[in-house]
Amino acid sequence: MPSASSRHPSRDTRVLVTVNALPLAVGGLLSCSTALGGISAYGRLTLGMACAFAQLVVLVAGTWWYENRAASSFEPASGTTAAARSARCAW
């Protein structure tokens, strides 16, 4: 029986896009105002730099999660199917 993610692969895509949309929107808002992006968040780390770093972390973590979900949602081919395919292709 197929897993839930293989029956609804677009759900995983929607989750990935939604999770990445928030840091992207915040980055877009920060880019509209240089004064807002230049506010010191921690020492020399500005709010704009912190947002860019958070966006990178969310993108990498979200892509890792999405790839794991995509890889685990498909069952590997059975041995008989793979053997039959290779026997057909043998000349």
C-alpha positions in Angstrom: 0.0 0.0 0.0 1.4 3.4 -0.9 2.4 5.8 1.9 0.5 8.9 2.6 3.1 11.1 1.1 3.2 9.2 -2.2 -0.6 9.6 -2.5 -0.3 13.4 -2.0 3.1 14.4 -3.3 1.9 18.0 -3.8 1.3 18.3 0.0 5.0 18.0 0.6 5.7 20.6 -2.0 3.2 23.0 -0.5 4.8 22.6 2.9 8.3 23.2 1.5 7.1 26.4 -0.3 5.2 27.6 2.7 8.0 27.1 5.1 10.4 29.0 2.8 8.0 31.8 2.1 8.1 33.3 5.5 11.9 34.1 5.6 11.7 35.2 2.0 8.8 37.7 2.8 10.7 39.0 5.9 13.8 39.5 3.7 11.8 41.3 1.1 10.4 43.7 3.8 13.9 44.2 5.2 15.2 45.1 1.8 12.7 47.9 1.4 14.2 49.8 4.3 18.0 50.0 4.8 17.5 51.5 8.2 15.5 48.5 9.3 17.9 46.0 7.9 20.8 47.8 9.6 19.5 47.5 13.1 22.0 45.7 15.3 20.6 42.3 16.4 23.6 41.0 18.4 26.9 42.8 18.4 27.9 43.5 14.8 25.2 41.1 13.5 22.5 43.2 11.9 18.9 42.3 11.5 19.3 41.9 7.7 22.2 39.5 8.1 20.3 37.5 10.7 17.4 37.2 8.4 19.6 36.2 5.5 21.2 33.5 7.7 17.8 32.3 8.9 16.6 32.1 5.3 19.6 30.0 4.3 19.1 27.6 7.3 15.4 27.2 6.5 16.1 26.6 2.8 18.8 23.9 3.6 16.8 22.2 6.3 13.6 22.3 4.2 15.3 20.9 1.2 16.9 18.1 3.3 13.4 17.3 4.8 11.8 17.3 1.3 14.4 15.1 -0.2 14.1 12.6 2.7 10.3 12.5 2.3 10.6 12.1 -1.5 13.1 9.3 -1.2 11.1 7.4 1.4 7.7 7.7 -0.3 8.6 5.3 -3.1 9.1 1.7 -2.6 12.1 0.1 -4.4 11.4 -2.2 -7.4 11.0 -5.8 -6.5 13.7 -8.3 -7.5 11.5 -10.1 -10.0 10.6 -6.9 -11.8 14.3 -5.8 -12.0 15.3 -9.3 -13.2 12.6 -9.4 -15.9 13.6 -5.9 -17.1 17.3 -6.9 -17.4 16.4 -10.1 -19.2 14.4 -8.2 -21.8 17.2 -5.8 -22.4 19.8 -8.5 -22.9 20.6 -9.0 -26.6 
